[in-house]
Amino acid sequence: MSAKLARPLALCAVLTIPALFLRLSGVHPAAPLSLVTFGAAVVAASFLLAWAAEAARVDISGPLAIAILAVIAVLPEYAVDLYFSYTAGHNPDYVQYAAANMTGSNRLLLGLGWPVVVITSLWVASRRSGRSFRQGARELVLQSEYRTELGFLLIASIAGFVIPLSGEINLILGFGLLGFFVFYLWKASRAEASEPDLVGAAARIGGLPGRGRRLLVTGMFVFAAAVIVASAEPFANSLITTGTQLGISKFLLVQWVAPLASESPEFIVAILFAVHGKGSDAIGTLISSKVNQWTLLVGSLPLAYLAGGGGTALPLDLRQVEEFLLTATQTLLGVAVLLTLRFPRWLAFTLLGLFAVQYAVPGQAGRYILVAIYAVIALAALARNRRCIWPALTAPFRTQPSPAAPAVEPQVPDRLRARVDA
């Protein structure tokens, strides 16, 4: 391993040591110190995830690498959500928080994450072309392979409307969503691999010999996942403690402040992709995270509730029903506009503006107004892109020819070797 590769890996590992020590020793420092320590560990683990996911494309298909990355990146959210659902099984006071983190994280991901990544990608593209942001690219074009991810998200978001209509998340729906997630991973594994275009640390990892490369990438995935899981709860708790001291309600802290911690790994990874000029992969990572949230995460909530002593269905109060309805409608809007595989700049600013509006018009009336706005725009987008609806719905089930298995050790492309040597 060259010194140019060892240095960034060692730096990330060093930044995680204090958090791991505090977690394993059981020491509980003051909230500000805990926030900095565990926050640094999450950021360092996010860099390792980004490099590992990029380098993994030398050996596996891009969609599968993105799917694995998305699963690991949302582990903090899973840890927080499943903790609340499990506790709600024997403590009814926690029922109101069981789905609050999921709906908050989901809307944060689409309302803030998607626009920021797209705006960053368009800004980078404009700078590289020598133009100003206003005169530069007006839309981000997604690769055709992401039509399958959009199809999965479209189906999952439509199924998500069952939750507010029934007022609960039952085991039947949970098992159905979990099965749909397994099918999603299988579909991603069958996607055709393409030649990776790696830079920086990812290129140096990808240039390693086959066995050493795969061992290092696997180790980075496992280590980053362990750090994220270990840091998620104390990071979220330190944010909640700080917010409580400032007089913010616990529900709002669970719904909005905790997700800032749990969503930070995937935000960082996506922004890193965008800064490197890989806008399609950046938004693809966040789309895959949305698929994970609507399938694996939502499907796991009733199981955690049952394991904690609850019944076969996780009940939702009126506030949770409203939150799920708003979240599902927002997701439908995002998918409806992206059916053409183009993310226009106006949509980024629209999503960002509507995300900010929910703070200006709080309460039940404000949530239903936003539902109506999202629904009207979504229906208009579906009508305009109606020719793309059926291709998106059938994309997850469409048979694709699987690539032939290589007879020899996969070779590192010459272009990749040139980048590594440089």
C-alpha positions in Angstrom: 0.0 0.0 0.0 1.5 3.4 -1.0 2.0 6.2 1.4 -0.5 8.3 -0.6 -3.2 5.8 0.2 -2.1 4.9 3.8 -2.2 8.5 5.0 -5.9 9.2 4.4 -7.0 5.8 5.6 -4.9 6.2 8.8 -6.3 9.7 9.4 -9.9 8.5 9.2 -9.0 5.6 11.5 -7.4 7.9 14.0 -10.5 10.2 14.1 -12.7 7.2 15.0 -10.5 6.0 18.0 -11.9 8.5 20.6 -15.5 7.7 19.8 -14.8 3.9 19.9 -13.0 4.3 23.2 -15.8 6.3 24.8 -18.4 3.8 23.5 -16.5 0.7 24.7 -15.5 2.2 28.0 -19.0 3.4 28.9 -17.7 7.0 29.6 -20.4 9.7 29.1 -18.8 13.1 28.6 -20.7 16.4 28.4 -23.0 16.8 25.5 -20.9 19.3 23.5 -17.8 17.1 23.8 -19.8 14.0 22.9 -21.2 15.8 19.9 -17.8 16.7 18.5 -16.2 13.3 19.3 -18.9 11.1 17.8 -19.6 13.6 15.0 -15.9 13.4 13.9 -16.2 9.6 13.9 -19.3 9.7 11.7 -17.6 12.0 9.2 -14.5 9.9 9.0 -16.5 6.7 8.5 -18.5 8.5 5.7 -15.2 9.2 3.8 -14.3 5.5 4.2 -17.7 4.5 2.9 -17.4 6.8 -0.2 -14.0 5.5 -1.1 -15.0 1.8 -0.6 -18.2 2.2 -2.6 -16.3 3.8 -5.5 -13.5 1.2 -5.5 -16.0 -1.7 -5.2 -17.1 -0.9 -8.8 -14.0 -2.5 -10.1 -15.4 -5.9 -8.9 -19.2 -5.4 -8.8 -21.9 -3.5 -10.6 -22.4 0.2 -9.9 -26.1 -0.2 -8.7 -25.1 -3.0 -6.2 -22.2 -0.8 -4.9 -24.6 2.1 -4.5 -27.2 -0.1 -2.8 -24.7 -1.5 -0.3 -23.4 2.0 0.4 -26.9 3.3 1.0 -27.7 0.5 3.4 -24.6 1.2 5.5 -25.1 4.9 5.3 -28.6 4.8 6.8 -27.6 2.4 9.6 -27.7 5.3 12.2 -31.3 6.0 11.3 -32.1 2.3 11.6 -30.5 2.2 15.0 -32.6 5.2 16.3 -35.9 4.2 14.7 -35.7 0.6 15.8 -34.8 1.6 19.3 -37.9 3.8 19.5 -40.1 1.1 18.0 -38.8 -1.6 20.3 -39.2 0.6 23.4 -42.8 1.5 22.3 -43.6 -2.2 22.5 -43.5 -2.0 26.3 -43.7 1.8 26.9 -46.7 3.4 25.3 -45.2 6.9 25.7 -42.7 6.0 22.9 -45.4 5.2 20.3 -45.5 8.8 19.2 -41.7 8.7 18.5 -41.6 5.3 16.7 -42.2 6.7 13.3 -41.3 10.4 13.9 -37.6 9.8 13.1 -38.4 7.9 9.9 -40.8 10.6 8.5 -38.4 13.4 9.5 -35.4 11.6 8.0 -37.3 10.8 4.8 -38.4 14.4 4.3 -35.0 15.7 5.2 -33.4 13.4 2.6 -35.7 14.6 -0.2 -36.4 18.1 0.8 -32.8 19.1 1.7 -30.5 16.3 0.6 -31.6 16.0 -3.0 -31.7 19.8 -3.7 -28.3 20.4 -2.1 -26.6 17.6 -4.1 -28.2 18.7 -7.4 -27.3 22.4 -6.8 -23.7 21.3 -5.9 -23.4 19.1 -9.0 -24.7 21.8 -11.3 -22.3 24.4 -9.7 -19.3 22.0 -10.2 -20.3 21.4 -13.8 -20.7 25.1 -14.4 -17.3 25.9 -12.9 -15.6 23.2 -15.0 -17.2 24.6 -18.2 -16.0 28.1 -17.3 -19.5 29.5 -16.9 -21.4 31.1 -14.0 -24.0 29.1 -12.1 -26.8 31.1 -13.7 -25.5 30.5 -17.2 -24.4 26.9 -16.6 -26.2 23.5 -16.7 -29.9 23.7 -15.9 -30.5 20.1 -15.1 -28.8 17.0 -13.8 -29.1 14.0 -16.2 -29.3 10.6 -14.4 -27.9 7.5 -16.0 -30.4 5.1 -17.5 -29.7 2.5 -14.9 -31.4 4.6 -12.2 -34.8 4.1 -13.9 -34.9 0.8 -12.0 -34.3 2.5 -8.7 -37.0 5.1 -9.5 -39.4 2.2 -10.3 -38.7 0.6 -6.9 -39.2 3.9 -5.2 -42.4 4.7 -7.1 -43.9 1.3 -6.1 -42.8 1.6 -2.5 -44.2 5.2 -2.2 -47.5 4.1 -3.6 -47.6 1.3 -1.0 -46.7 3.8 1.6 -50.1 5.4 1.3 -51.6 2.3 2.9 -50.1 3.4 6.2 -51.9 6.7 6.7 -55.1 5.1 5.3 -55.0 2.2 7.8 -53.5 4.2 10.7 -51.0 1.4 11.5 -48.0 -0.6 10.1 -48.9 -4.2 10.4 -46.8 -7.3 10.1 -48.2 -8.3 6.7 -47.2 -5.0 5.1 -43.9 -5.2 7.0 -43.0 -8.6 5.6 -44.1 -7.5 2.1 -41.8 -4.4 2.2 -38.9 -6.5 3.5 -39.4 -9.0 0.7 -39.5 -6.1 -1.8 -36.1 -4.9 -0.4 -34.6 -8.3 -0.8 -35.8 -8.3 -4.5 -34.3 -4.8 -4.9 -30.8 -6.1 -3.7 -31.1 -9.1 -6.0 -32.0 -6.9 -9.0 -29.1 -4.5 -8.2 -26.7 -7.5 -8.2 -27.9 -8.5 -11.6 -27.1 -5.1 -13.2 -24.4 -5.0 -15.8 -21.0 -3.8 -14.5 -19.4 -0.8 -16.3 -15.9 0.5 -16.3 -15.3 2.7 -13.2 -13.9 6.2 -13.4 -12.1 6.6 -10.1 -10.1 9.5 -8.7 -8.0 10.1 -5.5 -8.0 7.5 -2.7 -10.7 5.4 -4.5 -8.5 5.1 -7.6 -5.5 4.0 -5.5 -7.6 1.4 -3.8 -9.0 0.2 -7.1 -5.5 -0.1 -8.5 -4.4 -2.7 -5.8 -4.1 -6.4 -6.8 -7.4 -8.2 -6.9 -7.3 -10.1 -3.6 -5.8 -7.3 -1.6 -8.3 -4.8 -3.1 -11.3 -6.9 -2.2 -10.1 -7.5 1.3 -9.4 -3.8 1.9 -12.8 -2.7 0.4 -14.7 -5.3 2.5 -12.7 -4.3 5.6 -13.5 -0.6 5.0 -17.2 -1.4 4.6 -17.3 -3.4 7.8 -15.2 -1.0 9.9 -17.2 2.0 8.7 -20.5 0.3 9.5 -19.3 -0.6 13.0 -18.2 3.0 13.7 -21.5 4.4 12.4 -23.6 2.0 14.5 -21.5 2.7 17.6 -21.7 6.4 17.1 -25.3 6.8 16.1 -27.0 6.7 19.5 -24.6 8.9 21.4 -24.4 11.4 18.5 -28.2 11.6 18.4 -28.6 11.8 22.2 -26.0 14.6 22.4 -28.0 16.6 19.8 -31.3 15.9 21.7 -29.7 16.9 25.0 -28.4 20.1 23.6 -31.8 20.9 22.0 -33.7 20.1 25.2 -31.4 22.6 27.1 -32.5 25.2 24.5 -36.2 24.5 25.2 -37.1 22.6 22.0 -39.9 20.0 22.2 -38.8 16.4 22.3 -41.0 15.4 19.4 -39.4 18.0 17.1 -36.0 16.9 18.4 -36.7 13.3 17.5 -38.2 14.2 14.1 -35.7 16.8 13.0 -32.6 17.1 15.2 -31.8 13.4 15.5 -32.2 12.8 11.7 -29.5 15.5 11.2 -27.1 13.1 12.9 -28.5 9.9 11.4 -28.6 11.2 7.9 -25.1 12.9 8.0 -23.2 9.8 6.6 -25.2 9.6 3.4 -25.3 13.4 3.0 -21.5 13.5 3.2 -21.1 10.6 0.8 -23.5 12.1 -1.7 -21.9 15.6 -1.5 -18.4 14.0 -2.0 -19.7 12.3 -5.2 -21.2 15.7 -6.3 -18.0 17.6 -5.7 -16.1 15.0 -7.7 -18.4 15.6 -10.7 -20.4 12.4 -10.2 -23.8 14.1 -9.8 -25.7 11.1 -11.2 -24.1 8.7 -8.6 -24.7 11.3 -5.9 -28.4 11.6 -6.5 -28.5 7.8 -7.1 -27.1 7.2 -3.7 -29.9 9.3 -2.1 -32.6 7.6 -4.3 -31.3 4.2 -3.1 -31.5 5.5 0.5 -35.1 6.4 0.0 -35.8 2.9 -1.3 -34.2 1.5 1.8 -36.2 3.7 4.1 -39.6 2.8 2.4 -38.8 -0.9 2.4 -36.3 -2.2 4.9 -36.8 0.5 7.5 -40.6 0.8 7.4 -40.9 -3.0 7.1 -38.7 -3.5 10.2 -40.7 -1.2 12.5 -43.6 -3.6 13.3 -41.1 -6.4 13.9 -39.2 -4.2 16.4 -42.5 -3.2 18.0 -43.5 -6.9 18.4 -40.1 -7.9 19.8 -40.4 -5.1 22.4 -43.7 -6.6 23.7 -46.2 -4.9 21.4 -48.9 -6.4 19.1 -48.8 -7.4 15.5 -49.3 -3.9 14.3 -47.5 -0.6 15.2 -50.4 1.9 15.9 -50.1 5.5 14.8 -51.7 8.5 16.4 -53.3 11.3 14.3 -50.1 13.3 14.2 -48.2 10.3 12.8 -50.8 9.7 10.2 -50.5 13.2 9.0 -46.7 12.9 9.0 -46.8 9.7 6.9 -49.3 11.2 4.5 -47.1 14.3 4.0 -43.9 12.1 3.6 -45.5 9.8 1.0 -46.9 12.7 -1.0 -43.5 14.4 -1.0 -41.8 11.2 -2.2 -44.4 10.8 -5.0 -43.6 14.3 -6.2 -39.9 13.6 -6.3 -40.4 10.4 -8.3 -43.0 11.9 -10.6 -40.6 14.7 -11.8 -37.6 12.4 -12.1 -39.4 9.9 -14.4 -37.6 11.5 -17.4 -34.3 10.8 -15.6 -33.7 14.6 -15.5 -33.4 16.6 -12.3 -34.1 20.3 -13.3 -32.7 23.1 -11.3 -36.1 24.6 -10.7 -37.2 21.3 -9.0 -34.2 21.6 -6.6 -35.2 25.1 -5.5 -38.9 24.1 -5.3 -38.2 21.1 -3.1 -35.9 23.3 -0.9 -38.5 26.0 -0.7 -41.3 23.7 0.3 -39.1 22.0 2.8 -38.5 25.4 4.5 -42.2 26.3 4.3 -43.2 23.5 6.7 -41.4 25.5 9.4 -43.2 28.7 8.5 -46.7 27.0 8.6 -46.5 24.5 11.4 -49.6 22.6 12.8 -52.2 20.4 11.3 -53.5 22.9 8.8 -50.0 23.6 7.6 -49.3 19.9 7.0 -52.5 19.4 5.0 -51.7 22.5 2.9 -48.3 21.1 2.1 -49.9 17.7 1.2 -52.2 19.5 -1.2 -49.3 21.5 -2.8 -47.1 18.3 -3.2 -50.1 16.4 -4.6 -51.0 19.0 -7.2 -47.4 19.3 -8.4 -47.0 15.5 -8.4 -50.2 15.0 -10.4 -49.2 17.6 -12.9 -45.8 16.0 -13.3 -47.3 12.5 -13.7 -49.6 13.9 -16.4 -46.7 15.5 -18.2 -44.5 12.5 -17.9 -47.3 9.9 -18.4 -45.3 8.1 -21.1 -42.6 7.3 -18.6 -44.8 5.9 -15.8 -45.2 2.4 -17.3 -41.5 2.0 -18.1 -40.7 3.0 -14.5 -43.2 0.7 -13.0 -42.0 -2.3 -15.0 -38.3 -1.5 -14.8 -37.8 -3.5 -11.5 -39.4 -6.6 -13.1 -37.9 -6.3 -16.6 -35.4 -9.1 -17.5 -31.9 -7.9 -18.3 -29.2 -10.1 -19.8 -26.7 -10.9 -17.0 -23.0 -10.3 -17.8 -20.9 -13.3 -18.6 -18.7 -14.4 -15.7 -15.0 -13.5 -16.3 -12.8 -16.5 -16.9 -9.8 -14.8 -15.3 -9.0 -12.3 -12.6 -10.8 -8.9 -13.4 -8.2 -6.5 -14.8 -7.9 -2.9 -13.7 -8.6 -0.7 -16.7 -5.7 1.1 -18.3 -7.3 4.5 -17.6 -7.6 3.6 -13.9 -3.9 2.6 -13.8 -3.0 5.9 -15.4 -4.9 7.8 -12.7 -3.3 5.8 -10.0 0.2 6.3 -11.4 -0.4 10.0 -11.7 
